[in-house]
Amino acid sequence: MSEQQTEQTVPGDSGASDSGAERPEARLERAVRAAEQALIEFEIAVETFRVEVENFSRLHHQKLGPMYSRLDELDALIAEAKAARSGDPEDLRRAREARSLVMPMPGVDELFHDWLDSDGISDDAGAMLTERPVRPPERVRPSEEVRRLYRDLVRQAHPDLAQDEAERTRRDEFIARVNAAYGRGDERLLRGLAQEWADGPEPEAAGPSESEELYARLEWLSRRKELLAMVAKELEDSAIGSMLRMAPEDPDRLLDEIAEQLLATVSEREAELAGLGGA
């Protein structure tokens, strides 16, 4: 065996294996990517719940508001009828207090704020006046297909996946349009946005990151998650959020149940008022 051959087979000379060794930043990069995806999923969950809370709040006011107003009026009438019968100062105080809780009649602007827009009378108002079908109120929760489209778009186009400021700006503007379409439950528009994103420029491939940048990225993601957790808690602890948690699978049905209970209460109050000889 020659000297050259001996040098080539010396134990411990693992140059070939060293060339395939993982670079130090690789594990950190994987942690950053995993944190980014986890944050995006968390943001999707928070945004979907926010839309449900807003929709539920709007429908709650639209559907149940008149019943609550009727109950307040009946309570005031009952208290006034009792006070008129007894003349007791305490009954008179209760009657004044009950009447103060009744919402005053709205002004003209308040009555017609949903009827008028920048072009004059709104489409829905025109439909009511001409007996055309009016658009039904939106559901609390967008359809499952709308939710799927929304999640897919956010996962693809989320601004946190941008590698430079110009790309982040483009993604920010696109996601704002996605959020608006999701808030309206507009499946057709979401499909169009999905096609638009698919046809758009591909994001540039990310080059190797320095360790300091990766650590800074992880810290930013952590702070962002803390802020989102605060937003989620505020939504969950709100009155509407608490009601939604009572019926997470079918929040629309919850509105119907509450409406039935309110109608029964209204009937009881009207019977009580009739017994007192009230109007």
C-alpha positions in Angstrom: 0.0 0.0 0.0 1.4 3.4 -1.0 1.9 6.4 1.3 -0.7 8.3 -0.8 -3.2 5.5 -0.4 -2.6 5.4 3.4 -3.3 9.1 3.7 -6.6 8.7 1.9 -7.8 6.1 4.3 -6.8 7.7 7.6 -9.6 7.2 10.2 -11.4 10.4 11.1 -10.9 12.1 7.8 -14.6 12.7 7.1 -14.5 15.6 4.7 -17.3 14.2 2.6 -19.7 13.9 5.6 -18.7 17.4 6.8 -19.9 18.9 3.6 -23.4 17.6 4.3 -23.6 18.9 7.9 -26.5 21.1 8.8 -25.5 24.8 9.1 -26.0 26.3 12.5 -28.9 28.6 11.4 -31.0 25.8 9.9 -32.7 24.7 13.1 -33.4 28.4 14.0 -34.9 29.0 10.5 -37.2 26.0 11.0 -38.3 27.4 14.3 -39.1 30.8 12.7 -41.1 29.2 9.9 -43.1 27.1 12.4 -43.8 30.1 14.5 -44.9 32.1 11.4 -47.4 29.4 10.4 -48.7 29.0 14.0 -49.2 32.8 14.2 -51.1 32.9 10.9 -53.4 30.1 12.0 -54.0 32.0 15.2 -54.8 35.2 13.3 -57.2 33.3 11.1 -59.0 32.0 14.2 -59.2 35.4 15.8 -60.4 37.1 12.6 -63.1 34.4 11.9 -64.4 34.8 15.5 -64.3 38.7 15.2 -66.5 38.5 12.1 -68.9 36.2 13.9 -69.1 38.5 16.8 -69.7 41.5 14.6 -72.4 39.7 12.5 -74.0 38.3 15.7 -74.0 41.8 17.3 -75.6 43.4 14.2 -78.3 40.7 13.8 -78.9 40.7 17.6 -79.7 44.4 17.4 -81.7 44.1 14.1 -83.8 41.1 15.2 -84.1 41.6 19.0 -83.8 45.4 19.4 -87.5 46.1 18.8 -88.5 43.4 21.3 -86.2 44.9 24.0 -87.7 48.3 23.3 -91.2 47.0 23.6 -90.3 45.4 26.9 -88.9 48.7 28.2 -92.1 50.5 27.1 -94.3 47.8 28.8 -92.3 48.0 32.0 -92.8 51.8 32.1 -96.5 51.5 31.4 -97.0 48.9 34.1 -95.0 51.0 36.6 -97.1 54.1 35.7 -100.4 52.1 36.0 -99.4 50.9 39.5 -98.3 54.4 40.5 -101.6 55.9 39.3 -103.5 53.3 41.4 -101.6 53.7 44.6 -100.3 57.2 44.5 -97.4 55.9 46.6 -94.3 58.1 46.3 -92.1 55.0 45.9 -94.3 53.7 43.1 -94.1 57.1 41.5 -90.3 57.1 41.7 -90.2 53.6 40.1 -92.5 54.8 37.4 -90.3 57.8 36.6 -87.2 55.5 36.6 -88.8 53.0 34.3 -89.9 55.7 31.9 -86.4 57.2 31.9 -85.1 53.8 30.6 -87.4 53.9 27.5 -85.5 55.0 24.4 -86.8 58.2 23.1 -88.3 58.4 19.6 -85.5 58.7 17.1 -85.1 61.8 14.9 -85.6 61.8 11.1 -81.9 61.2 10.4 -81.8 58.2 12.7 -85.0 56.8 11.3 -83.7 57.0 7.7 -80.0 56.5 8.1 -80.2 53.0 6.6 -82.5 54.2 3.8 -80.2 56.9 2.3 -76.8 56.7 0.8 -74.6 58.9 -1.3 -76.7 58.2 -4.4 -80.0 58.8 -2.6 -82.4 56.1 -1.5 -80.6 52.7 -0.9 -81.3 49.5 -2.8 -83.0 47.9 0.2 -85.2 50.9 0.9 -86.2 51.0 -2.8 -87.0 47.3 -2.7 -89.3 47.8 0.3 -91.1 50.8 -1.3 -91.6 49.0 -4.6 -92.4 45.6 -3.0 -89.3 44.0 -4.6 -87.7 41.2 -2.5 -85.3 42.6 0.0 -81.9 40.9 0.6 -82.2 38.6 3.7 -80.0 39.6 6.6 -76.6 38.0 6.7 -76.0 34.9 8.8 -73.8 35.1 11.9 -71.3 32.6 10.5 -70.2 32.7 6.8 -70.7 29.4 4.9 -68.2 26.6 5.3 -66.9 27.2 1.7 -66.4 30.9 2.4 -64.5 30.1 5.5 -62.3 27.5 3.6 -61.5 30.0 0.8 -60.7 32.7 3.4 -58.3 30.4 5.3 -56.5 29.3 2.2 -56.0 32.8 1.0 -54.7 34.0 4.3 -52.3 31.1 4.5 -50.9 31.9 1.0 -50.9 35.7 1.1 -50.3 36.6 4.7 -48.0 39.7 5.1 -45.9 37.9 7.7 -44.6 35.7 4.8 -43.1 38.8 3.0 -39.4 39.0 2.6 -39.1 42.7 1.9 -41.2 45.9 2.5 -42.6 46.1 -1.0 -43.9 42.6 -0.8 -45.4 43.2 2.6 -47.2 46.3 1.3 -48.6 44.3 -1.6 -49.8 41.5 0.8 -51.2 44.0 3.3 -53.4 45.5 0.6 -54.5 42.2 -0.8 -55.4 40.7 2.7 -57.4 43.9 3.5 -59.6 43.0 0.4 -59.8 39.4 1.5 -60.9 40.4 5.0 -63.6 42.7 3.5 -64.9 39.9 1.2 -65.0 37.4 4.1 -66.8 39.9 6.4 -69.6 40.0 3.7 -69.5 36.3 3.2 -68.9 36.9 -0.5 -67.9 33.5 -2.0 -67.7 34.8 -5.6 -65.4 37.6 -4.7 -63.2 35.3 -2.6 -62.9 32.9 -5.6 -61.9 35.9 -7.8 -59.3 36.9 -5.3 -57.9 33.4 -5.1 -57.5 33.4 -8.9 -55.9 36.9 -8.7 -53.3 35.7 -6.2 -52.6 32.6 -8.3 -52.0 34.7 -11.3 -49.8 37.3 -9.5 -46.1 37.5 -9.1 -44.5 34.7 -7.1 -42.8 35.8 -3.9 -39.0 35.8 -4.2 -37.3 32.9 -2.5 -35.8 33.7 0.9 -32.1 33.7 1.1 -30.2 32.5 4.2 -30.9 34.6 7.3 -28.4 35.7 9.9 -28.9 34.3 13.4 -29.5 37.8 14.8 -32.3 38.4 12.3 -33.9 35.1 13.1 -33.9 35.7 16.8 -35.4 39.2 16.2 -38.0 37.6 14.0 -39.0 35.1 16.8 -39.2 37.9 19.3 -41.5 39.9 17.0 -43.7 36.8 16.4 -44.0 36.2 20.1 -45.1 39.8 20.8 -47.6 39.7 17.9 -49.1 36.5 19.4 -49.4 38.2 22.8 -51.3 41.1 21.2 -53.6 38.7 19.3 -54.3 36.7 22.5 -55.4 40.0 24.2 -57.7 40.7 21.3 -59.1 37.2 21.4 -59.8 37.4 25.1 -61.6 40.8 24.7 -63.8 39.2 22.1 -64.5 36.1 24.1 -65.2 38.1 27.3 -67.6 40.6 25.6 -71.3 40.2 26.0 -71.8 39.1 22.4 -68.8 36.8 22.5 -70.1 35.1 25.7 -73.5 34.5 24.0 -71.7 33.0 21.0 -69.9 30.5 23.2 -73.3 29.3 24.4 -74.0 28.0 20.8 -70.7 27.6 19.0 -72.2 25.2 16.4 -75.3 27.2 15.4 -75.3 30.8 16.6 -78.1 31.7 14.3 -80.4 29.3 16.1 -79.5 31.0 19.4 -81.0 34.2 18.1 -84.2 32.4 17.3 -84.3 30.9 20.8 -83.8 34.3 22.4 -86.5 35.9 20.2 -89.0 33.2 21.3 -88.2 33.9 25.0 -88.5 37.6 24.5 -91.9 37.2 22.7 -93.1 35.1 25.6 -92.0 37.8 28.0 -93.7 40.5 26.0 -96.9 38.5 26.1 -96.7 38.2 29.9 -96.1 41.9 30.3 -99.0 42.8 28.0 -101.3 40.5 30.0 -100.1 42.1 33.2 -100.7 45.6 31.8 -104.2 44.6 30.6 -104.9 43.3 34.1 -104.0 46.8 35.5 -106.3 48.4 33.0 -103.4 50.0 31.1 -103.4 50.9 27.4 
